[in-house]
Amino acid sequence: MEMEELKRIADKLNDVCGELLSLENLSEGQEGVLQGYVDVLTAISEGLTKFRK
């Protein structure tokens, strides 16, 4: 798998998690887990962007 494809996948997963965070009726635990995923996926995406340069 190429770096650009990995970045694209991380960005897409980040978008999905962001959309899930906008849902109502999430428990604090669910919200915390989703925010954790967003943080990790953002770090992966940023790391792949810097690695590519």
Secondary structure in CASP SS format (residue, H / E / C, confidence):
PFRMAT SS
TARGET T0000
AUTHOR 0000-0000-0000
METHOD secondary structure of the structure
MODEL  1
M C 1.00
E C 1.00
M H 1.00
E H 1.00
E H 1.00
L H 1.00
K H 1.00
R H 1.00
I H 1.00
A H 1.00
D H 1.00
K H 1.00
L H 1.00
N H 1.00
D H 1.00
V H 1.00
C H 1.00
G H 1.00
E H 1.00
L H 1.00
L H 1.00
S C 1.00
L C 1.00
E C 1.00
N C 1.00
L C 1.00
S C 1.00
E H 1.00
G H 1.00
Q H 1.00
E H 1.00
G H 1.00
V H 1.00
L H 1.00
Q H 1.00
G H 1.00
Y H 1.00
V H 1.00
D H 1.00
V H 1.00
L H 1.00
T H 1.00
A H 1.00
I H 1.00
S H 1.00
E H 1.00
G H 1.00
L H 1.00
T H 1.00
K H 1.00
F H 1.00
R H 1.00
K C 1.00
END
